[in-house]
Amino acid sequence: MRGVLITVVLGVALVAATLPVLVRQFYAPVPDTAPGGAAPAAVVVPGAGRQRNGDGYRLTPAGLRRLHRGVEEARRLGLPLLLTGGAEDRTPRDPDDSEAAMMAELARRLWPEARTWIEPRSRSTWENAVNSAPLLRERGIQSVLLVTDRAHLPRATLSFRRQGLTVTPVAVDTLPREAWLPSAGALAEVPVIWREWVALVWYRIRYF
């Protein structure tokens, strides 16, 4: 009897983990936008890593989603794009050998009029924020629109705000739109969410 009960509970939990409407409840809350702040003067898109592609590299699906949404927001608002990301766990000697440079190249293909700046040294979300802040201040920018995945958005927002920037967070939603329809995509998001919770705790201890 106990075995049957355990099987039923696990089955229910597994089904629940495939429902976007339930998975969405596990996201960490996104910090509120400060009222009365200055309008964003740039769109910032942090990278999501690179994948091997033959002898070279390509952006990950998550990075592509972030970039497409960032370009969309920059075009809509007529703002420049700051693209931030290095090269795996190292700082590239050549800025062109960076995720940020790859993102900039694709951004200009998507929107030829795009004004792009790159920050090519970062190896983490915290470094995205620390290294981007002085580049923004050099251009007189204090307020930004930050575009990244919904799961990653709380940690990224807090990291950029710790640099004294005013941040308007914009989420790239990776969950399917059909809220009550079981989805493998929703199930795949569950470990991403829990990993971000762990990362938030670590960042709270180390940085925040």
N, C-alpha and C positions, 0 to 999 in steps of 0.2 A: 504493500500500500504506500509506504514511504517513497519507494522508487517511482511509483506512478505519479505521486504528488510532485516530486522533484522534477520529473520529466515535463509535467504540465506547466509548472512555474517557469522552467527554462524555456519552454515553447512560447509561453506568453511574453516573456522578456525579449525573446528573439524577434517575435512579431512586432512588439512595441518599438524595438530598435530599428525597424525598417519603415516606420511611419514618420514622415517629415514633421508633422505637427507635434509629435512627442519629442523627437530628437532636438527640435528647436528649443525646447525648454531647458536643455542642459548647457546651452551657451552661457559663458560668463557675461555679465552685464557690461554694456559699452558705457564708458563715462559720459555724462551729459556734456553737451556743448555749453561753454560759459556764456551766459546772457550778455548782450551788449558789446560783444567783442568786435574787432575789426573784421571786415569781409576778407575771405581768403584771397591771397595774392599769388598763390602758386598751388599746383597739384603735386603731391608727393606720392610716389609709388615704390614701396620697398620690394625688392626681389624675393623670389621663392626658390632660388637654387637653379642649377643647370643640370642637364642630362647629357651623357655621351651620345654623340650622333656621328658614327663613323670615326674619322680622325678629329672631329671637332666637337662642338657642343650645340645644344639647343635649349630654349627655355622650357621649363616644366609646364604642364597644364595649368597649375595654380598661378605661375608667373604670367602666362598668357592671359588668363582671366583678369588678373589684376591690371595688366597693361591695357587691355582693351577697354576696361571700365575707366581707367585713368585718362586715356586719350579721349574717350567719350565725354567725360566731365570737363577736361581742359578745353575741348572744342566748344562745348556748350557755353562755358563761362568766358572763353577767350583768354585763358591763363596759360603761363608756361608750365612745363613738366620738369620736375626734379626726379630722376630715376636713380635709385640707390641700391647697390649690390656689388660685391667683389667677385671672387672666384673660389668657390668651395671654402675650404678652411685656410686660405692663404690670401695675402695681399698681392695682386698681380703687379709685376714690374711695369707692364705697359697698360695704361688705362683702357686701351682698346680691347685688351684681353680680359674683359670683365662682363659680368651679367648686366650691369648698368649700360654699357656700350651696346650690347646686343639689344637691350630693350629700346634704347634710343634709335637704333637703326630701324627696328620694326615700327616704332611710333611714327617716324617720318614717312614710312611707306603707307601707314594707315591714314596719316594726315600730313601731307607735304608741307603745310604751313606751320607745323608744330615747332614751338620754341623749346628745345630740350637742353637740360643741364644734366651732367652725370656726376655721381659720387661713387667712385670705383673701388673703394678700399674696404667696405664693410663686410663682416663675416657673420653678423648676427643682427637681430632686431635692435638690440641696444646700440650697436655700432652704427646701424642705419640712422638712428636718431642723433647720436653724438657727432657723427661726421657730417650729417646734413645741416645741422643747426648753423655752423659758421658760414657755410656756403649761402644759406638763405639770408643771414644777417648782412653779409657782404653786399647783397643786392637790396637791402633795406626791407626785407620781408620778415614779418613777425607772425603772420597768420596764414595757415595752410589748410588745404583740403587733403586729408589722408585717405588713400584708397587701398584697401586690402581685404582678404577673406574675412568673413564674419567671425570665424573662430579666432583668428589672429588679431582682430581689430582692438580688443581691450588692451592687450599687452603692447601693441604698437602705439596706440593712443597715449597710454601712460608714459611710455618711453620718450615720445616726442614732447609731451608736456613737461617732463622733468628737465628738458633743455630750455624751458621758458617760452616755448612756442604756444600760440593759440591754435588749437587743433579742432577742425570740424571733421568727424569721422564719417566715412562713406563705406558701407559694407558691400562686398561682392558676395552675393548669396549663392552658395554651392548646393543647397538643397533643392530637390524637385518642387515644382509649384503645386502639384496635386497633394495637398496636405495629408489626406487620409488614405492615399494609395501606397501600399507597401512598395519599397524601392531599395534596390541594392545600393544606390547612391546615398541614401540616408544612412544605411548600415555602415558604409565606408566612412561616413563623417564622424561616427561615434569615437573611434580611436583618436582622430584629429582633435576632437573637443577635449578629451581627457588629457591628451598630451599638452594642450594649451593651458589647462588648469594646473598641471604640474609645473609648466614653465612660468605661469603667473606667480605661483608660490615661490619658486626659485628667484624670480626677479624681485619679488617683494622683500626677500631676505637680503639679496645682494645689492639691489639698486634703489628700490623705492623707499 
